[in-house]
Amino acid sequence: MGEKLTVRIDADLIQKMRAKAIADGLPNARTMPDEELLSALIRDYLGPEPGIIDITPTAGTVWVSAEFGLNLRRQPVTGKVIRVLADGEELALLGQRGDWLQVRASDGAEGWVSAEHVIKEELPPKGNARGIHGSAGVVAPPRHLWDAWINELKAMGMAWYKQLDAGDPNDLGPNSTFAWTRRLKQNGIEPIIRYYQGNMFPGRLNAQAFEKMVRYAAAGIVWCEIGNEPNLDRAEWHSAHHGKVSWQDPFYPSTIVGNWIKDAEQAVAAGARPGFYAIAPTDWGTGRPHPTLSSVLFYRRMFEQVAADPSLRGRFHRLFEPGKAWLAVHVSTYEWPPDFNPFPPNEPPYDMCLRGYEIPLNYLRELLGMTNVIVMSTEGGVFCKDSASMTGHKRLNSHQEHAQRTVEMFDWLQHHSPLRAMCPWLISNVFQTIGHGDPAWAHDGWYDGTGSDFGPKPVVQAMKNTKPAI
């Protein structure tokens, strides 16, 4: 070992070897001297000498992040190209040698890729998931009550607060939602902004909302929702589509996911972290799946379309790179315990339960190979005893039962669920105290009543009596 070997090779053979090396993608194959070319080809064939270069064993998942594809090589640097990996393709991580990673593709092909062009998905440790949905309207609470509300939120251990915003970039004054959410942020409560645009679909979020998003992002308020429950036709679509929205019509899943990708790319460029649209739960009881509005089948159809289109798949994967997009859901316990299984044996999925978030996560894994996605519930939770959202379901017996089940839900989520945040519906629906009142949600608030009768339901004290289990 170490002795220099002199080899004489015919010039025509060298030319053929060089042509083959160029075709195989060997770097600098056109210009490197004959001796260096021969040495590189021998190393590619034999591999590194055992004991000379160590491979550090490692494990995990990485994703290709190269718009025009990435070479999978037999050996690092100059190895023969086995095939070109697609942007967004998932790879199993096997080992590392310097700046090169040993990987296995989904078809079983093993080789080496440059670490510069992959992303390793590592989710940060889960923190306090306690949150609450603010007003059902696009307003802040009355300014003189801000300190009182923040003190209440802190006493309940809240770490997240969902706030609607009309998207007016000029609405930045002292009484605005912008000022209110900045105050929340300053007090250690993380806002999630939903940019509200009534009957938005089949359109996209307007330019004003993105301008407002830049302002929020500059203030460090980056978590946001850029649309809402697009499987509900009358609530979220223009009137021309009422009664027509269906997972069975390819136009609707395609329009929804296509619009989200475009708007999410614009949101990321604005410095925000957009959530994939929360799809309204619809499938429960003997009538599942819903023949037109099924959230389960909307998720499946949308993610199937992304999986089938290499361009969409690459853009979708890039949006879910660390520090960017996340999955929004609206999951609730309804009449079930927190651990109710959304996948009953030999039956269709059941999304009207707390673990309903597992349905889109399963499709993301099955269809797109995505295994580490941040997921947060921005509505739902345990609905109050008389909530309109419990119509048709078995209602709770009392406000005390609501309090007990809410504490149990948060405890279960903290120990058994990937949810980073749960923001139950609804903090209050009383105009004088939260800035908005809607008859549809007259019985949904944790703080309820008017005048001298205004006050907290038992759930508030129950939350204050317990600490977040982190």
TIROPA-576629 format. One record per residue (C-alpha): residue number from 1; residue in one letter; z, y, x. Coordinates in pm, whole numbers, plus 32768, in hexadecimal, padded with zeros to 4 digits. Each point is the difference from the previous one (the first is absolute). Example, Ala and Ser with C-alpha at 12.3 -4.5 7.8 and 13.67 -1.06 7.14 Angstrom:
PT; zami; koltor; pz; py; px
PT; 1; A; 830C; 7E3E; 84CE
PT; 2; S; 7FBE; 8158; 8089
***
This chain:
PT; zami; koltor; pz; py; px
PT; 1; M; 8000; 8000; 8000
PT; 2; G; 7FAC; 815A; 8083
PT; 3; E; 7EDA; 7F95; 80DD
PT; 4; K; 7EB9; 80B7; 7FCB
PT; 5; L; 7EE2; 7F21; 7F8D
PT; 6; T; 7E96; 805E; 804E
PT; 7; V; 7F08; 7F9D; 7EF2
PT; 8; R; 7E87; 8037; 8006
PT; 9; I; 7F62; 8027; 7EA6
PT; 10; D; 7E93; 8036; 7FB2
PT; 11; A; 7FB0; 8165; 7F96
PT; 12; D; 7F54; 7F89; 7EC1
PT; 13; L; 813B; 7F44; 7F9D
PT; 14; I; 80D2; 8138; 8040
PT; 15; Q; 7F16; 80C3; 7F1B
PT; 16; K; 8025; 7EFD; 7EEE
PT; 17; M; 817A; 7FFF; 8029
PT; 18; R; 8009; 817C; 7FEC
PT; 19; A; 7F29; 8004; 7EC5
PT; 20; K; 80E5; 7EFF; 7F5F
PT; 21; A; 8137; 80CA; 8066
PT; 22; I; 7F69; 813C; 7F66
PT; 23; A; 7FB0; 7F44; 7EBD
PT; 24; D; 8166; 7F7A; 7FF6
PT; 25; G; 808C; 815F; 8021
PT; 26; L; 8094; 7FE4; 815F
PT; 27; P; 806D; 8164; 8060
PT; 28; N; 7F30; 80A2; 8116
PT; 29; A; 7F22; 7ECC; 8014
PT; 30; R; 7ECB; 80D9; 8037
PT; 31; T; 8086; 80B4; 8133
PT; 32; M; 80FF; 7F24; 80B4
PT; 33; P; 7F97; 7F64; 8150
PT; 34; D; 7F87; 7E95; 7FFF
PT; 35; E; 813E; 7F7D; 80A9
PT; 36; E; 80E1; 80B1; 7F04
PT; 37; L; 7F2E; 7F82; 7EDE
PT; 38; L; 8016; 7E99; 807A
PT; 39; S; 817A; 8020; 8033
PT; 40; A; 802D; 808A; 7E9F
PT; 41; L; 7F34; 7EE6; 7F69
PT; 42; I; 80C9; 7EFA; 80BD
PT; 43; R; 8149; 809C; 7F8E
PT; 44; D; 7F80; 8003; 7E9B
PT; 45; Y; 7FA8; 7E8F; 8016
PT; 46; L; 8138; 7F86; 80B4
PT; 47; G; 80FE; 80F9; 7F79
PT; 48; P; 8122; 808B; 80CE
PT; 49; E; 809C; 7F22; 8107
PT; 50; P; 8148; 7F6D; 7F78
PT; 51; G; 8131; 80B1; 8086
PT; 52; I; 7F3E; 812E; 8079
PT; 53; I; 7FFA; 80CB; 7EBC
PT; 54; D; 810F; 7FBF; 7F01
PT; 55; I; 7FC8; 800B; 7E8A
PT; 56; T; 812A; 8086; 7F41
PT; 57; P; 802F; 7F2F; 7EC3
PT; 58; T; 8023; 80D5; 7EC8
PT; 59; A; 7FCC; 7FE2; 7E8A
PT; 60; G; 7FAF; 80D5; 7ED4
PT; 61; T; 7ED3; 8096; 7F54
PT; 62; V; 7F11; 810C; 8076
PT; 63; W; 7ED6; 80AA; 7F5B
PT; 64; V; 7EB7; 8068; 8098
PT; 65; S; 7FE1; 817B; 8004
PT; 66; A; 7E9D; 8039; 807B
PT; 67; E; 7F00; 8096; 7F14
PT; 68; F; 7EDA; 7F4B; 80A0
PT; 69; G; 80B3; 7EB7; 8046
PT; 70; L; 80BE; 7F6E; 8128
PT; 71; N; 7F93; 7EF7; 80FA
PT; 72; L; 80CA; 7EBE; 8002
PT; 73; R; 7FE2; 7F86; 8168
PT; 74; R; 803B; 7EAF; 80A4
PT; 75; Q; 80CD; 80AE; 8110
PT; 76; P; 8084; 8166; 8029
PT; 77; V; 7F1F; 811B; 8078
PT; 78; T; 7EC2; 7F4B; 8065
PT; 79; G; 8014; 7EC0; 7F35
PT; 80; K; 7EDB; 7F86; 7F36
PT; 81; V; 7FF4; 808F; 7EA0
PT; 82; I; 804D; 7EEF; 7F04
PT; 83; R; 7FB2; 80DC; 7ED4
PT; 84; V; 802D; 8163; 7F7F
PT; 85; L; 8132; 802F; 7F25
PT; 86; A; 7FDF; 80DF; 7ECF
PT; 87; D; 80C5; 8141; 7FD5
PT; 88; G; 813D; 7FB1; 7F40
PT; 89; E; 7FF5; 7E8B; 804F
PT; 90; E; 8152; 7F56; 8016
PT; 91; L; 8057; 7F45; 8142
PT; 92; A; 8124; 7F20; 8059
PT; 93; L; 80A1; 8074; 8144
PT; 94; L; 8030; 7EE9; 8101
PT; 95; G; 8045; 80A9; 814D
PT; 96; Q; 7FD3; 8132; 80D9
PT; 97; R; 7F82; 8042; 8160
PT; 98; G; 801D; 816C; 805F
PT; 99; D; 7F29; 80CD; 7F11
PT; 100; W; 7F5A; 7ECA; 7F6B
PT; 101; L; 8076; 7F2E; 7EDB
PT; 102; Q; 7FBF; 7E90; 7FC6
PT; 103; V; 7FB3; 7FD0; 7E8F
PT; 104; R; 7F84; 7F09; 7EFD
PT; 105; A; 7F0E; 806F; 7EEF
PT; 106; S; 8008; 7F81; 7E9A
PT; 107; D; 7EE4; 7F0C; 804C
PT; 108; G; 80CC; 7F62; 811A
PT; 109; A; 7F46; 80A8; 811F
PT; 110; E; 80EB; 8055; 811F
PT; 111; G; 7FC8; 80FE; 8111
PT; 112; W; 8064; 8150; 808F
PT; 113; V; 7FE3; 8165; 7F7C
PT; 114; S; 8057; 8152; 808D
PT; 115; A; 8154; 8076; 7F83
PT; 116; E; 7F6F; 815F; 7FE8
PT; 117; H; 7F35; 7FA2; 7ECC
PT; 118; V; 80FE; 7F46; 7F2C
PT; 119; I; 812E; 806A; 7F38
PT; 120; K; 813D; 7F34; 7FED
PT; 121; E; 80A8; 801E; 7EAE
PT; 122; E; 8173; 802F; 8028
PT; 123; L; 80C4; 8086; 7ED8
PT; 124; P; 8130; 80D6; 8051
PT; 125; P; 8153; 7F7A; 7F97
PT; 126; K; 8045; 8023; 7E8D
PT; 127; G; 80F3; 8114; 7FA5
PT; 128; N; 80AB; 806D; 7EC1
PT; 129; A; 7F1B; 7FB4; 7ED8
PT; 130; R; 80C4; 80C8; 7EFE
PT; 131; G; 7F2E; 8104; 7F50
PT; 132; I; 7FC2; 80A4; 7EB0
PT; 133; H; 7ED4; 808B; 7F43
PT; 134; G; 8029; 8174; 7FC5
PT; 135; S; 7F84; 80C0; 7ED3
PT; 136; A; 7EE1; 7F6C; 7F37
PT; 137; G; 7F51; 8151; 8029
PT; 138; V; 7F6B; 80C9; 811D
PT; 139; V; 812D; 80E8; 8020
PT; 140; A; 8139; 8023; 80D3
PT; 141; P; 815B; 8013; 7F69
PT; 142; P; 8080; 8160; 7FB7
PT; 143; R; 804B; 80A4; 814F
PT; 144; H; 8171; 8043; 7FB8
PT; 145; L; 8039; 7E89; 7FD3
PT; 146; W; 7F64; 7F89; 8145
PT; 147; D; 8144; 7FDE; 80C0
PT; 148; A; 80A4; 7F4B; 7EDC
PT; 149; W; 7EE1; 7F08; 7FE7
PT; 150; I; 7FFA; 7FC1; 8176
PT; 151; N; 8176; 7FC2; 7FFF
PT; 152; E; 7FD2; 7F04; 7EE6
PT; 153; L; 7EE4; 7F51; 80B6
PT; 154; K; 80CA; 7FE7; 8140
PT; 155; A; 812F; 7F7C; 7F45
PT; 156; M; 7F26; 7EE9; 7F72
PT; 157; G; 7F7D; 7FAB; 815C
PT; 158; M; 7E99; 8062; 7FB2
PT; 159; A; 7F09; 7FFC; 8121
PT; 160; W; 7EB9; 8039; 7F3B
PT; 161; Y; 7F91; 80EB; 7EE9
PT; 162; K; 7EB5; 7FEC; 7F44
PT; 163; Q; 7F75; 8155; 7F9D
PT; 164; L; 7EC3; 805D; 7F43
PT; 165; D; 7F36; 812B; 807B
PT; 166; A; 7EDB; 80AD; 7F51
PT; 167; G; 7F4F; 8033; 814D
PT; 168; D; 7FEC; 817C; 7FFB
PT; 169; P; 7FF4; 8063; 8172
PT; 170; N; 807F; 815D; 7FAB
PT; 171; D; 8137; 7F85; 7F4C
PT; 172; L; 80EE; 8019; 8128
PT; 173; G; 8100; 80F6; 7F7B
PT; 174; P; 817B; 7FE2; 7FFD
PT; 175; N; 8009; 7F49; 7EB0
PT; 176; S; 7EDB; 7F16; 8043
PT; 177; T; 7FF8; 7E86; 8026
PT; 178; F; 7F99; 8045; 8168
PT; 179; A; 8143; 80BF; 8044
PT; 180; W; 80CE; 7F00; 7F3D
PT; 181; T; 7F7B; 7ED4; 80C2
PT; 182; R; 8030; 80B7; 8149
PT; 183; R; 816C; 802E; 7F9E
PT; 184; L; 8017; 7E8B; 7FB7
PT; 185; K; 7F67; 7FAF; 8152
PT; 186; Q; 80F6; 80E8; 80B0
PT; 187; N; 811B; 7F40; 7F5A
PT; 188; G; 7F89; 7EAA; 8073
PT; 189; I; 7F51; 7F99; 7EBD
PT; 190; E; 7E94; 7F9B; 8036
PT; 191; P; 7F0B; 8084; 7EF8
PT; 192; I; 7ED9; 7F39; 7F80
PT; 193; I; 7F02; 80F1; 7F6A
PT; 194; R; 7F1A; 7F93; 7EEB
PT; 195; Y; 7EDB; 80F1; 7FEA
PT; 196; Y; 7FD5; 800F; 7E89
PT; 197; Q; 7EA7; 8026; 7F69
PT; 198; G; 7FE9; 7F9E; 7E92
PT; 199; N; 7EED; 7F0E; 7F97
PT; 200; M; 7F7F; 8004; 8165
PT; 201; F; 7F24; 7ECB; 7FF8
PT; 202; P; 7EE1; 7FBD; 8037
PT; 203; G; 801A; 813D; 80D0
PT; 204; R; 80C6; 8036; 813E
PT; 205; L; 8120; 80DD; 8065
PT; 206; N; 7F92; 816C; 800A
PT; 207; A; 7FDF; 80D9; 8136
PT; 208; Q; 8130; 80D4; 7FA8
PT; 209; A; 80E2; 7ED0; 800F
PT; 210; F; 7F8F; 7FB1; 8161
PT; 211; E; 803C; 8169; 8065
PT; 212; K; 8162; 7FE3; 7F76
PT; 213; M; 8025; 7EB3; 80B5
PT; 214; V; 7FC3; 80AC; 814D
PT; 215; R; 811E; 80F2; 7FB1
PT; 216; Y; 80EA; 7EE3; 7FA8
PT; 217; A; 7FA1; 7F38; 8136
PT; 218; A; 8044; 812E; 80DC
PT; 219; A; 815F; 8006; 7F6B
PT; 220; G; 8030; 7E8F; 8056
PT; 221; I; 7FD1; 7F87; 7E99
PT; 222; V; 7EF6; 7EF6; 802B
PT; 223; W; 803D; 7EE2; 7F09
PT; 224; C; 7F20; 8033; 7ED3
PT; 225; E; 7F46; 7F68; 7EDC
PT; 226; I; 7E9C; 8072; 7FC5
PT; 227; G; 7FC9; 7F65; 7EAA
PT; 228; N; 80BD; 7F34; 7F00
PT; 229; E; 7FDB; 7EC3; 7F30
PT; 230; P; 7E82; 7FFB; 7FE9
PT; 231; N; 8006; 7EC8; 7F26
PT; 232; L; 8081; 80D3; 7EDB
PT; 233; D; 7ECE; 8096; 7F5B
PT; 234; R; 8090; 80FF; 7F10
PT; 235; A; 8105; 8086; 80EF
PT; 236; E; 7F32; 801D; 813F
PT; 237; W; 7E89; 8008; 7FAB
PT; 238; H; 7F18; 8101; 7F65
PT; 239; S; 7FD7; 7FD1; 7E8B
PT; 240; A; 7EA2; 7F6C; 8025
PT; 241; H; 80A2; 7ECB; 809B
PT; 242; H; 8111; 7FCB; 7EFE
PT; 243; G; 7FEC; 7E9F; 7F7B
PT; 244; K; 7F0A; 7F9B; 8111
PT; 245; V; 80D3; 7FD3; 813A
PT; 246; S; 800C; 7E8F; 805A
PT; 247; W; 8031; 7F23; 8131
PT; 248; Q; 7EDB; 7F34; 7F78
PT; 249; D; 7F0A; 8121; 8032
PT; 250; P; 7FB3; 801C; 8178
PT; 251; F; 7FD3; 8178; 7FDD
PT; 252; Y; 8173; 803C; 7FCF
PT; 253; P; 809C; 7F3A; 8121
PT; 254; S; 7EE8; 8082; 80E3
PT; 255; T; 8032; 816B; 7F99
PT; 256; I; 8179; 7FEF; 8025
PT; 257; V; 8009; 7F66; 815B
PT; 258; G; 7ED7; 80CE; 8079
PT; 259; N; 80A2; 8146; 7F91
PT; 260; W; 814B; 7F9E; 809F
PT; 261; I; 7F60; 7FB9; 8152
PT; 262; K; 7F4F; 8151; 8001
PT; 263; D; 8131; 80C5; 7F91
PT; 264; A; 80EA; 7F3F; 80E5
PT; 265; E; 7F23; 804E; 812C
PT; 266; Q; 8010; 8170; 7FA3
PT; 267; A; 817A; 7FEA; 7FD0
PT; 268; V; 8032; 7F60; 8157
PT; 269; A; 7F29; 8113; 8099
PT; 270; A; 80EB; 80FB; 7F58
PT; 271; G; 812A; 7F5F; 80AE
PT; 272; A; 8081; 7F45; 7ECE
PT; 273; R; 8057; 7E92; 7FBF
PT; 274; P; 7F52; 7F9D; 7EB9
PT; 275; G; 806E; 7EE1; 7F24
PT; 276; F; 7F02; 7F13; 7F6A
PT; 277; Y; 7FFB; 8046; 7E8B
PT; 278; A; 8122; 7F62; 7F41
PT; 279; I; 7F66; 7F22; 7EF4
PT; 280; A; 80C2; 7FF7; 7EB9
PT; 281; P; 80A2; 7EAF; 7FB4
PT; 282; T; 7F5A; 7F5E; 7ED2
PT; 283; D; 8022; 7E86; 8012
PT; 284; W; 8129; 7F5C; 7F55
PT; 285; G; 8052; 7F02; 7EF3
PT; 286; T; 7EF9; 7F21; 7F65
PT; 287; G; 7EF2; 810D; 7FFF
PT; 288; R; 7FC2; 8006; 8174
PT; 289; P; 7F1F; 8055; 80A7
PT; 290; H; 7FA9; 8136; 7F39
PT; 291; P; 7E91; 7FDD; 7F98
PT; 292; T; 7F9A; 8159; 8084
PT; 293; L; 811D; 80BB; 80AF
PT; 294; S; 80A3; 7EE4; 80C5
PT; 295; S; 809D; 808C; 813C
PT; 296; V; 7FF4; 7EA5; 809C
PT; 297; L; 7E88; 7FE1; 7FD4
PT; 298; F; 7FBB; 816D; 8057
PT; 299; Y; 80AE; 7FC6; 814E
PT; 300; R; 7F3C; 7EC3; 803C
PT; 301; R; 7EAE; 8098; 7FA6
PT; 302; M; 803C; 8138; 80D4
PT; 303; F; 806C; 7F43; 8137
PT; 304; E; 7EE5; 7F03; 7FD4
PT; 305; Q; 7F07; 811F; 8008
PT; 306; V; 809D; 808A; 813E
PT; 307; A; 7FFD; 7EA6; 80A2
PT; 308; A; 7E91; 7FCA; 7FAC
PT; 309; D; 7F84; 8146; 809E
PT; 310; P; 802E; 8014; 817E
PT; 311; S; 7FEF; 817B; 7FFB
PT; 312; L; 8106; 8026; 7EED
PT; 313; R; 80D9; 7EF7; 80A4
PT; 314; G; 8000; 80B9; 814B
PT; 315; R; 8052; 814D; 7F5C
PT; 316; F; 8112; 7F61; 7F2F
PT; 317; H; 80A2; 7F5C; 812F
PT; 318; R; 7FF2; 8143; 80C7
PT; 319; L; 80B2; 80B5; 7EE5
PT; 320; F; 811F; 7F08; 8014
PT; 321; E; 8030; 8029; 8174
PT; 322; P; 816A; 8050; 805E
PT; 323; G; 8067; 815C; 7F95
PT; 324; K; 7EF9; 8020; 7EEF
PT; 325; A; 7FDA; 7F65; 7EA5
PT; 326; W; 80F0; 7F2D; 7F34
PT; 327; L; 8006; 7F48; 7EB4
PT; 328; A; 8098; 80AC; 7ECE
PT; 329; V; 807D; 7F29; 7EE0
PT; 330; H; 80B9; 8035; 7EB9
PT; 331; V; 80E0; 7ECF; 7FE0
PT; 332; S; 8120; 7FD3; 7F0D
PT; 333; T; 80F8; 7EF4; 7FA1
PT; 334; Y; 7FBB; 8017; 7E89
PT; 335; E; 80D3; 7EEA; 7F64
PT; 336; W; 8003; 7F24; 8136
PT; 337; P; 80EC; 7FD4; 812A
PT; 338; P; 7F8E; 809C; 8149
PT; 339; D; 7F88; 7EB5; 8094
PT; 340; F; 7F24; 7F9E; 7ED5
PT; 341; N; 7ECF; 7F49; 808C
PT; 342; P; 7EB3; 80B2; 7FB7
PT; 343; F; 7F46; 7EBA; 8046
PT; 344; P; 8072; 7F03; 7EF8
PT; 345; P; 7F7D; 7EA0; 8050
PT; 346; N; 7EAE; 7FB5; 7F61
PT; 347; E; 7FF8; 8151; 7F4F
PT; 348; P; 7F5A; 8153; 803A
PT; 349; P; 80C9; 80FE; 80CD
PT; 350; Y; 8108; 80CA; 7F49
PT; 351; D; 8008; 8167; 8080
PT; 352; M; 8103; 8098; 7F15
PT; 353; C; 8124; 7FAA; 80E2
PT; 354; L; 80A3; 8093; 8135
PT; 355; R; 7F48; 7F19; 80F0
PT; 356; G; 7EB2; 8069; 7F6D
PT; 357; Y; 7FB6; 80AD; 814D
PT; 358; E; 7FC2; 7EA5; 8091
PT; 359; I; 7EBB; 7FE4; 7F3B
PT; 360; P; 7F3A; 8111; 80B8
PT; 361; L; 80A4; 7F9F; 814A
PT; 362; N; 7F87; 7E99; 7FCF
PT; 363; Y; 7E9C; 8075; 7FBA
PT; 364; L; 8003; 80E4; 8131
PT; 365; R; 8068; 7ED6; 80D5
PT; 366; E; 7F16; 7F04; 7F5C
PT; 367; L; 7EC7; 80D5; 7FEA
PT; 368; L; 8027; 80F6; 8120
PT; 369; G; 80EF; 7F57; 80F2
PT; 370; M; 80F6; 8122; 7FE6
PT; 371; T; 8165; 7F8A; 8033
PT; 372; N; 80CB; 8136; 805C
PT; 373; V; 7FD2; 810C; 7EF8
PT; 374; I; 8107; 8102; 7FA3
PT; 375; V; 8047; 7FEC; 7E8A
PT; 376; M; 80D0; 80ED; 7F2B
PT; 377; S; 8043; 8010; 7E8A
PT; 378; T; 7FDF; 8167; 7F89
PT; 379; E; 8056; 7FB8; 7E94
PT; 380; G; 80AA; 7EE8; 7F43
PT; 381; G; 814F; 7F6B; 8061
PT; 382; V; 80EA; 7FAA; 7EE0
PT; 383; F; 7F9E; 80BF; 7EC8
PT; 384; C; 810F; 80A2; 7F2F
PT; 385; K; 8075; 7F53; 7EC3
PT; 386; D; 7F2A; 80D3; 7F15
PT; 387; S; 7ED8; 803F; 80E8
PT; 388; A; 7EA6; 800E; 7F65
PT; 389; S; 7F8D; 7F20; 8120
PT; 390; M; 80CA; 7EDF; 7F6A
PT; 391; T; 7F37; 7FFE; 7EBC
PT; 392; G; 7FB4; 7E95; 7FB0
PT; 393; H; 80F9; 7F80; 8101
PT; 394; K; 8166; 7F8E; 7FD5
PT; 395; R; 80D1; 8139; 802D
PT; 396; L; 8145; 801C; 80BF
PT; 397; N; 813C; 7FFB; 7F2D
PT; 398; S; 80A7; 8138; 8088
PT; 399; H; 7FF9; 8119; 8100
PT; 400; Q; 810A; 7F3F; 80BF
PT; 401; E; 7F16; 7ED6; 801D
PT; 402; H; 7EF2; 80ED; 807F
PT; 403; A; 80F1; 807F; 810B
PT; 404; Q; 8064; 7EA2; 806F
PT; 405; R; 7E9B; 7F82; 8011
PT; 406; T; 7F89; 8132; 80C1
PT; 407; V; 8108; 7FCD; 8110
PT; 408; E; 7FAB; 7E8C; 800B
PT; 409; M; 7E8D; 8053; 801C
PT; 410; F; 802D; 80E7; 8129
PT; 411; D; 80E2; 7F04; 80AD
PT; 412; W; 7F04; 7EE9; 7FCA
PT; 413; L; 7EDD; 80D6; 807A
PT; 414; Q; 80BA; 8064; 813A
PT; 415; H; 8042; 7E95; 8063
PT; 416; H; 7ED4; 7F40; 7F79
PT; 417; S; 7ED6; 80E9; 7FD8
PT; 418; P; 7F07; 80B8; 80E0
PT; 419; L; 800C; 8136; 7F21
PT; 420; R; 8046; 8132; 80D8
PT; 421; A; 8056; 80D4; 7ED1
PT; 422; M; 804F; 7FD2; 7E91
PT; 423; C; 7FF1; 8139; 7F27
PT; 424; P; 8073; 7FA1; 7EA0
PT; 425; W; 7F83; 80BC; 7ED2
PT; 426; L; 809A; 8107; 7FBF
PT; 427; I; 8103; 80F9; 8080
PT; 428; S; 7FFE; 80DE; 7ECB
PT; 429; N; 7F23; 8074; 7EE4
PT; 430; V; 80C8; 8135; 7F9D
PT; 431; F; 7F3D; 8144; 802C
PT; 432; Q; 812C; 80E0; 8041
PT; 433; T; 807B; 7F2D; 8124
PT; 434; I; 7ECD; 7F5C; 809E
PT; 435; G; 7EED; 80F5; 7F97
PT; 436; H; 7F3B; 7F17; 7F1E
PT; 437; G; 8031; 7F52; 7EB2
PT; 438; D; 7F13; 7F0D; 7F55
PT; 439; P; 8053; 7F58; 7EB4
PT; 440; A; 7F5C; 7EC0; 807E
PT; 441; W; 811A; 7FD4; 80FC
PT; 442; A; 811F; 8084; 7F2D
PT; 443; H; 80E3; 7ED7; 8053
PT; 444; D; 7F97; 7FAE; 8163
PT; 445; G; 80D0; 80ED; 80D5
PT; 446; W; 812E; 7FA1; 80D1
PT; 447; Y; 8084; 8159; 7F9F
PT; 448; D; 7FDC; 8040; 7E8D
PT; 449; G; 8070; 80D7; 7EDD
PT; 450; T; 7FEC; 8173; 7FB4
PT; 451; G; 80EF; 8122; 8024
PT; 452; S; 8169; 7F95; 8024
PT; 453; D; 7F98; 7E96; 7FBF
PT; 454; F; 7F29; 7FF5; 813B
PT; 455; G; 8081; 7F0C; 8100
PT; 456; P; 7FC6; 7EC2; 80C8
PT; 457; K; 7FDB; 7EA4; 7F74
PT; 458; P; 80E0; 7EEF; 8094
PT; 459; V; 7EF4; 7FA6; 8100
PT; 460; V; 8049; 8140; 80C1
PT; 461; Q; 816E; 7FAF; 803E
PT; 462; A; 7FA8; 7E95; 8049
PT; 463; M; 7F15; 8073; 8114
PT; 464; K; 8106; 80EF; 8089
PT; 465; N; 80FE; 7EE5; 800B
PT; 466; T; 7F23; 7F27; 80DE
PT; 467; K; 7F67; 803F; 8152
PT; 468; P; 7E99; 7FA5; 805B
PT; 469; A; 7FF7; 7EA8; 80A2
PT; 470; I; 7F2E; 8044; 8136
***
